[in-house]
Structures are given as structure tokens and as C-alpha cells.
Amino acid sequence: MRLFHVSEENNIKIFQPRLPYRDDLDKSKGLVWAVNEECLPNFLTPRECPRVAYHWGSLSTSEDKDKYFTSKSCNHVVAIEYKWFEVMKNTTLYLYEFSPSKFYLQDETAGYYVSEAAEVPINQIIIDDIFAALFKRNVELRVVDNLWHLSSEIQKTSLNWSMCRMKNATPL
């Protein structure tokens, strides 16, 4: 298993555990967050870019696959708003890879793993063309005028989904 942290910072030498801000997590225990390779495309955008990402899971129905995927060869979609296209085109990302030895699963559907220890990356991968990186991973990219309708629809499906930075999405 490969685990990654995605950043726009190019010089992180050590990741220190940080207290989570989510209400469903123990706020007294610092964590280092990572994502597995399957869910990595959900984070291959500029950090503040709102996005709706979804992919097939073991419980995904053929009806949902047919309705929400335009290609039979892609099983993952990342949707962004038009206003983020140029930002995404001009952003460089840095993938920090971790040894999985101290990480444990936090959320299977989202692919989140956490460590309670400081973590030193074992590798850094530079992504200077985010679109190419998504296409290389066989991800369908959608560029839409607004994410809110798609977000509402996808949450009612059998697909595995992730909504990130939706506070930055264009209001309806």
C-alpha cells in the first residue's frame, strides 16, 4: 500500500501531528493525514479548489455507473468549477509519500489513513501538470459551472464520493 500527502509546498521535511478540527474526531490527539493511492485523485487539485470526486466501490450499481460515468474505461471522476481551470493549470503539486508502517485506517471510503507520530516522507513526486496526472490515473475530469447540483445528486448514489472545499464553491 502506498500513502501520500498532497501539498503546494515543496520543502516539507517532517510532518508533525496536528489536532483535527472535525467534530467527529478526538480533538486531543494530533494526527498526520495521508490518503491511499486509490483515492489520491480526490486531492490532485489546488488545495482550496472545491471539487466533487467519486469512484466505483464494491456496492456501486450498474445504473449509477452508467448514469455518472461517460467512459467505460474510467472508474473515477473529479469535477471542478470553470473558474478553477486556470488555477489548476498553473499549480504545481508535491506528493509526499510515507511508509505505511505507523498509519492506521481512519476512513475506508475516503481512503484516509492517520498516524499519531511525526512522519518523514520517503519520497517526493512533483506534479507540474495536474491534468496529465489525472489522465494518467485514468480519471475523468469534469469542468462545470457549479458543483452544488452534482454534489447533491452524488450523495444519493451507490458510488464512493468525496466533497472537498465546498465552502469555496460558487453559491447557487
C-alpha positions in Angstrom: 0.0 0.0 0.0 1.2 3.5 -0.8 0.2 6.5 1.2 0.5 10.2 0.2 0.1 13.7 1.4 -0.6 16.3 -1.3 0.7 19.9 -0.9 1.6 23.0 -2.8 4.6 23.4 -0.5 7.8 21.9 -2.0 10.0 21.7 1.1 8.3 19.8 3.9 10.9 17.7 5.7 8.8 16.4 8.5 5.0 16.2 9.2 4.1 16.9 12.8 0.8 15.7 14.1 -1.9 18.4 14.2 -5.1 18.5 16.2 -8.1 17.7 14.0 -10.7 20.4 13.5 -13.5 17.9 12.6 -16.1 17.4 15.3 -16.3 13.6 14.8 -12.6 13.1 15.8 -10.8 13.3 19.1 -9.5 16.8 19.3 -7.0 15.9 22.0 -4.9 13.7 19.7 -2.7 15.1 17.0 -2.7 13.3 13.6 -0.7 13.2 10.4 -3.1 12.6 7.5 -2.4 10.6 4.4 -4.5 9.2 1.5 -4.2 5.9 -0.3 -3.4 5.6 -3.9 -6.9 4.7 -5.0 -8.4 8.0 -3.5 -5.3 10.1 -4.4 -7.1 11.7 -7.4 -9.6 13.4 -5.0 -6.6 15.6 -3.9 -4.9 16.2 -7.2 -6.2 19.8 -7.4 -5.1 23.1 -5.8 -5.7 22.9 -2.1 -8.5 25.5 -2.0 -10.2 24.2 -5.2 -13.7 23.0 -4.5 -14.4 19.6 -6.0 -16.8 16.7 -6.2 -15.0 13.4 -6.6 -16.4 9.9 -6.9 -15.5 6.4 -7.9 -16.8 2.9 -8.1 -17.0 0.9 -5.0 -17.9 -2.7 -4.3 -21.5 -1.7 -3.7 -21.8 0.6 -6.8 -24.7 -0.3 -9.1 -24.5 -0.6 -12.8 -27.3 2.1 -13.0 -25.1 4.6 -11.2 -22.0 3.7 -13.2 -24.0 4.2 -16.5 -25.5 7.5 -15.3 -22.4 9.2 -13.8 -19.6 8.0 -16.0 -19.2 8.9 -19.6 -16.4 6.4 -20.3 -16.5 2.6 -19.5 -12.7 2.7 -19.0 -12.7 5.3 -16.2 -13.9 4.4 -12.7 -13.1 7.8 -11.0 -14.4 11.3 -11.7 -13.1 14.7 -10.4 -15.4 17.7 -11.1 -14.2 21.3 -10.6 -15.8 24.6 -11.5 -14.7 26.5 -14.6 -13.2 29.4 -12.5 -10.6 26.9 -11.1 -9.4 25.7 -14.5 -6.6 28.2 -15.0 -5.6 28.0 -11.4 -5.3 24.2 -11.7 -3.4 24.5 -15.0 -0.9 26.8 -13.3 -0.4 24.9 -10.0 2.4 22.6 -9.1 1.7 19.9 -6.5 4.1 17.9 -4.4 3.2 14.3 -3.4 4.9 13.3 -0.2 4.9 9.5 0.1 5.0 7.9 3.5 6.0 4.5 4.8 2.6 3.0 5.9 4.1 1.3 9.0 2.7 3.8 11.6 -0.5 4.7 9.8 -3.9 3.2 10.5 -7.2 3.4 8.6 -9.4 6.4 9.5 -12.0 6.2 6.7 -12.1 3.4 4.2 -14.4 5.1 1.7 -12.3 8.3 1.6 -9.0 6.4 1.7 -7.8 8.3 4.8 -5.0 7.0 7.0 -3.6 8.7 10.0 -0.5 8.5 12.2 -0.1 9.8 15.7 3.7 10.1 15.2 5.8 12.7 13.4 6.3 11.4 9.8 9.3 11.9 7.5 8.4 11.4 3.8 10.2 8.6 2.0 9.7 10.2 -1.4 8.6 13.4 -3.1 6.9 13.4 -6.5 6.5 16.7 -8.4 3.3 17.2 -10.4 3.6 20.2 -12.7 0.7 19.1 -15.0 -2.2 18.2 -12.8 -4.4 17.4 -15.8 -1.9 14.9 -17.2 -1.5 13.3 -13.7 -5.3 12.8 -13.5 -5.5 11.4 -17.0 -2.5 9.1 -16.3 -4.5 7.6 -13.4 -7.5 7.1 -15.8 -9.6 9.8 -14.1 -12.4 11.5 -15.9 -12.2 15.3 -15.3 -15.3 17.4 -15.5 -15.3 21.1 -15.6 -18.8 22.6 -14.7 -20.3 25.9 -13.9 -21.5 24.9 -10.4 -20.8 21.9 -8.2 -23.8 22.0 -5.9 -26.3 20.0 -8.0 -23.8 17.3 -8.7 -22.8 17.2 -5.0 -26.4 16.7 -4.0 -27.0 14.0 -6.6 -23.9 12.0 -6.0 -24.6 11.8 -2.3 -27.7 9.8 -3.1 -25.9 7.2 -5.2 -24.2 3.9 -4.5 -20.8 5.5 -5.5 -18.0 6.3 -3.2 -17.7 10.1 -3.0 -15.8 12.9 -1.5 -16.7 16.6 -1.4 -13.7 18.9 -0.7 -13.5 22.6 -0.1 -17.2 23.1 -0.9 -17.2 26.4 1.1 -15.3 27.8 -1.9 -17.8 26.6 -4.5 -19.9 29.2 -6.3 -23.2 29.7 -4.4 -26.4 28.6 -6.1 
